[in-house]
């Protein structure tokens, strides 16, 4: 399979070649946006992301093989314009978690506890600064490495680390080990 | 279950969309390919520019989610619209309510009779705009702090539009803090100390900033019909698929075009008359004050976004005073209540004899010296 950079380079001569990137990444990008801000907004943001990317493809750094961080970065910027939709989506998650369906199973207590924890987490996610939420969700829902997040948001990797630390504190969770979850140890030792 | 694992389960039931669901997006992209091939860039595609380009002019048209029409229905309509202007969206689905239509018609008449002062060689039309909007933030586990910031810019358009345009985009400033006790937070994130604060200075022939063509960025006035009915269908065609609804997006397009301050009188009048044919448009405030100017607010409620989008015009001159977005419901977990103005923007135009020196098409960081004999960058920083 051609690298993304090769696809983009070719699209400079043959615009239709850019469609390959759509086929590769539109579905996961749509899903990511839908998780953050709802399905109906995801349609629009996905469409707009690829139109913007196509218009700006000459600015893509062809030294980067992977276009996914670039595309998700554009989508993240677009999500910021729909703050109410994102807040509503996360709020609905809290509400859903607050209304467990009781049954007679012996594990009902565990289930209710889990639902409460989901509700707490959804609330913390909604209340954290959007810059921190961007990093956290690209990591947790987009499966991005810190380096990819830095590329995506066009920020230094040290900033990613500090935002992740802050997000971690907000979630009151243990360190989000990149080694464990992405298997890429070299990012953890990066002190940039 | 650890917190990260739990986080990953949240909304994990959201599935990837089917090919059918993505088809409208792919269609739009393929139309962009064709547009590129034919070297004809429509004003509707103008705002596919750099996402960092935060001018309201360049973001407003694509700011909202698409709703109100099914995608399939929308694309069926493309065929109808292309087939004949006589069967466009505009003109047969009702229009603005009578009071709003009357105000718009009066403004259109005024616009036609308003004589623009011609620019002499070497002069510029300076379009000063302010865009105030709500933002928020939080530190550690503290409260969410909601405050308003102002993004200002000045666009210098030369007498010969093919010459260099100059655009000064100033750094954001805090306007007010809505959350009691949040002033220190806002100050930390947007220091009021002006020393060392950098503007962005851009310069490009014909206003082709950020690598975009001039027409795609600012619209081609020559291509826009002067017949209000044809113009409205032209607008629907170019905004189809964007915005919360075709009608809401058409109103935004009209505001975008009027805001530039350079549309000729006959086009301004046609734009205002086109607005009278947009369903759902009403007078929302007949004494709206924006940045010291008073006019009539005309707008539509976009229920999907829980917003009312308004343009404010001076009916006696047809001049656009500005725009604003008003919350129609409270935003959860914030200090924003129904009726709060989420954002507003205002524009003022003036004829000036000089524009700042320097700048590049993609912008340079710049500390401006405003003295007339040294109008330009004092220092430049990294971009």
Interface residues (C-beta under 8 A of the other chain):
Chain A: X15 X16 X18 X19 X22 X26 X27 X28 X30 X31 X34 X35 X39 X40 X41 X42 X43 X44 X45 X46 X47 X48 X50 X51 X52 X54 X55 X56 X58 X59 X74 X77 X78 X81 X82 X83 X84 X85 X87 X88 X89 X91 X93 X114 X117 X118 X121 X122 X125 X126 X127 X128 X129 X130 X136 X140 X141 X166 X169 X170 X171 X172 X173 X174 X176 X181
Chain B: X1 X2 X3 X4 X6 X7 X8 X9 X10 X11 X12 X14 X15 X16 X17 X21 X22 X24 X25 X26 X28 X29 X30 X32 X33 X36 X37 X45 X48 X49 X50 X51 X52 X59 X62 X63 X64 X65 X66 X67 X71 X137 X138 X139 X140 X141 X144 X211 X212 X241 X242 X304 X305 X306 X307 X331 X332 X333 X334
